[in-house]
């Protein structure tokens, strides 16, 4: 497996360094943590490079030295305006949205025990879309800032509805019931959205630009409102890592270890709603990030949710911001929206996951 190969390479390098300095060898458990920490540092470095590339590259050519200078010294020039008012908030939003989608995807897969789950499985994405449609057709909203609040409200209401439907009757809100409730609600909301948009061509024109998924045109006015929701959602998700590890051994074993499965699922649903709702509201429904990245994280670090969530937090922005940079470079001065690029990357991954069962198991 890829994890074993990465671990053997990094472990060999660590042992060689310790032998050179005369340090005692590490225990196997400490060695594994060291390997994972090194991989996380490398991933963070790659994210830093992608971040700088996103600020540097765009439809207007700006020399890297000039970009570096105005990054730290805003001299009021046109280049400084482009970098500080357009590219930096766009890149920061890409990091936030990527982290939110990746962590919510990893959380969804752990909660539902479904390796093909993504943030849209509970109807959150479709709820956000319905919120945007309502804003366009009923309230006449025509700005990205207006979309954010309607999309987030729709995502939150959809999540509440799915949890209520999954909890009805004598049973509890099991992963299977939540998934079925999410699929049913998604079908209903899709029909409503389609009917509403077909009756309002102008709203359809506005909606299709949001629906493709994009970071373009998103400034601090969009970044700042969604920031608190994403931060809170990430905090909840990371706090659930240990309980999720316990539940992976079975609910009975988890309860024996002091975990309350119902509480974990409820908090997980809240975290997914905050993360996916805010990300979708800000950038539109960006596909496959939440599906593909958690699998990549598990290939690197194994099934430990503490590391899977942290790696997803770092790797997802690499994919999303990197895809955004690629979209700017494909057909300058025009851009290919980031949702299209991530879909083009994600489809082969999705097919591979379906064909290779060893990558699907949790």
N, C-alpha and C positions, 0 to 999 in steps of 0.2 A: 504494500500500500504506500501511497505518497507520504503518509505520516511517518511510517517506519523509515523511509529513505531520508526524509528531512531530519528526523531525529538522529539517525546514525551519523549523518554528515556533521551536524552541529555538536553532537556529543563527542565525536572524534576531535573536533577543533577545541572544545572545552577541555578535554582530557590532555591534549597536547600542551595547551597553555598552562594547565596546572602542573604538568610534569616539568615544564621549563622553569617554573617559578618555585618548584619544590613543595607545592601545596598538596595536601592529602586529597585523594579522589573523593568525589561526592557520592552520597548514597543514590540508589536508582531513582527514588522519588524526587530528591533535590535536583538530580540531573535532568529529569523530565521538566521540572519547573524552570530550570535554567534555559533549556532548549526553547520552551514556549516564550519565555521572556525575551530571548534574543530575537525570535521570529516577530514578536510584537514590536520591538524597537525597529527592526528592519521595515516592517509595514508602515510604522509611523513616519519613517524617513521617506518612503515612497510617497506617502500622502503629502508630505511637505513639498516634494518635488512637483507633484501634480498641482498642488495649490499655486506654486509660483508660475507654472506653465499656464494655468488658467488666467492669472492676472496679466501675464505677458502677451499671450496670443489672442488675436481677435481680428475683426474685419479691418481695423486700422493697424498698420504696421508701426510698432514702437520698438526701438532698439532695447535690448535687455538692460544695458547700462542705464538708459534713460528711465526704464521702468523701475529699476532698483532705486534710483535716486528719488523719483517722485513718490515711491512707495513710503519712504521715510520722511520726505520733505515735500509737503504739498505747497508748490509755488504758485498755484492758481492758473497754471497754463492749461491749454486744451488737453494735453496728454495727462496731466494730473487730474483733470475733471473726468476723463474717460476711465481712468484707473480707480479713483476713489469713489466716484458716484455710480459707476456702472459695473466694472469688473469685480471689485472687491465684494460688494454686497451679493452679487450673483454667485461668486465662488463660495462665500460663507453660507449662503442659502443651500448651495449644492452639498456642502459638507453636512449641514444639519439634516437636510432631507435624506441624503444617503444613509447617515447614521440611523435616522428614525426608521427608514424602510428596512434596513438590514437587521436591526435589533428586533423590530416587530415581526419580521419573517422568522427569525430564529425562535422567538417566543411562541409564535403560532405553531411552528412545527413541534416544539417541545410540549405544548399544552394539548394539542390534538393527537400527538403520536402519529402524525401524518407527514412524511418526508416531502410530499409535494404540496404542502400548504404554503400559502403566501398571505400577505396582509389583506387581500381582497376576499378571503374565504369566509369571513364573518359578515360580509355585506357592507363593510366600512367604506370601501372605495365607491360602491354604487350609491351608498347613502350620501357621500360627498358630492357625487355627480348630480343626484336628485336635488341637493341643496343649491347647487349652481343653476340648475334648470329652473328651480323655483324663483331664484333671484332674478334671472333673466326674463322669464315670462310673466311673473306676477308683480315683481317689485321694480322691474326696469333697471336693474343694476348693470352697469357697463364698464366697470373698472376692475382690475385685478384685486385691489384692496377690498372691494365689495365682495368679490368671489370668496375671499378667504373666510369671512365670517359665515356666509351661507353654507359653504362647503363643510366647514368644521361643525356647524350646527347639524347638518344632514348626517355627517358621519357619527356624531354622538347619538342622535336619535335612532339611527339604524342599529348601532351597537346595543342600545338599551332594548330595542324591539327584539333583536336576536336573542339576547339573554332571557328576556321575558318569555319568548316562544319556546326556548330550549328548557325552561324551568317549569312549564305548565304540566299539569297532571300530577301523578304520584311520584314520578321519577325526579331525579336531580339533573342539573345542567351538565351532563356528561359531554365529552368532546364530540361524540358522534351526533348527539342531539343538537349541539350548537352548530356543527357543520351543516346538518340538514336544514336547520332554521335559517342559516345564512344563505344557503343556496336558494331556498324558497323565496326569501325576501329579495334577493338579488334579481330573480326572475320577475317578480312583481314590479319592483322599482324600474327595471329596464323597460318594461312595457309602458309604464307611466311616462318615463322620460321621452321615449320615442314618440308617443302620442302627442305630448306637449310640444316637442320641437317641430314635428311635422305641421302643426297648426300655426307655427310662428317662424317663418324663414329667417327673419333678422336675428332672432335668438339663436337659431341653429348655426348661423354664421359665426356668432360670438362664441358659442359653446365649443365648436369644433377646434378652435385654436387652443382653448384651455384643455380640452379632452385629450389632445395628442401628448401632453406632458412636456413642459419646457421650463428652463431657468431664465430665458431671455425676458427682459422687461420687468424683472423682479428686483426691487430696490429695498432700502431700509424700511420703507413703509409697509412692506410685506414681511420682511425678515423679523422685525421686532415683535409684531403681534403673535407670531407662532413660536417664538423662542421659549417663553415660559412653559408652554404645553409640551414641547419636545424635551426640555430639561427634566421636567417632572416625570414624563413617561420613561425616559432613560433611567432615571433614578429608581423607579419602581421595578423596571425590568431587571436591572442589575441586582437588586435586593432579592429577587425571586430565584436567583441562580442556584443557591443551595437547596431550597425546597424542591426545585425541579429535578435536581440530581437525586434527591431522595425518592420522588415520585416515579423516577425512571425505573426503579426496582419493583414497582407495583404499588398500587394505592394502599394495600394492607401494610406493606413494609414502610411506606411513607408515614402512615398514621402511627405505626409503632415507634418511629423516630421523632414523633411530635409534630408532624406536618398535617395541616388541615387542607385536604384537597379542594374542597369547595371554596375556601378562602383564597387559595392560590389561583384557582381558575378565575374567580371574580377580579382579583387584583391584576391578573394577566390580561383579562378582557379590558379593564380600565387602561392599562398601559398600552395595549394595542390600539385602542380608540384614540388615545392622546397622540401617540406617535404617528399612526397611519392617517388619522384625521387631519392633523396639522400639516403633515408632509403633502398629502393629496390636495389639501386646500391651497397650499402655497405654490406647488409646481404642477398640479394636475396628476392624473393617474399614471405614474411611471411603472412600467411592467418589469417583472423578472428580477429586480434587484433583491427583493425580499425572498425570492425563491432560490436563486443561484448562490448568493454569497454565504448563507449559513452552511451549505454543503461544502463549499470551499474551506470554510473555517473548520468544519469537522474533519476534513481530509488532512488538515495541518495539525490540529491539536487533539483530535479524538472526540469522544462524546461528552466530556466534562462541560456542563453548561456555563460554568464560571468563565472558562476560556472561550467557549463558542460565542457567547454574547459580547465579550470584550473584542475579540477578533472581528466579529461582524460589525461592531462599532467603528472599526478602523478601515476594514476592507471595503465596506459598502460605499463610503465617500470616494475611495479610489476609483471604483467602477463608475459611479455616477458623474463625478467631476471629470474623470478621464474621458467618458463618453461625450460629455458636453464639449470638451476641447476638440475631440475628433469631429464632432458635428460642425464646429466652426471652420475646420480646416478642409472638409470634404469638397465644398463648392463655394469658395469665397467669391464675392463678398456676401453671398447668401449663407444661411445656416440650415443644417438639418437638425430638427428638434431632438432633444436628448431622449425623449421617450421612444423615438424611432430607433436611435442607435442602441439603446439598452435592449430593445426588443430584438434587434438583429443579432445581438450578442447572446441574449438569453434563450432564444428559440433552440439553437444547437445544444445548449446546456440542458434544457428541458427534455429534449429528445434523448440525450444521453442518459439522463436520470431515469427515464421510462424504460430504456433498453438494458441498462446495467443495474440489476437489482442490488448489487453490493454497495452501490452509492445511495440507494434509497433507504436502506434500513437505518433506524435510529437506535 
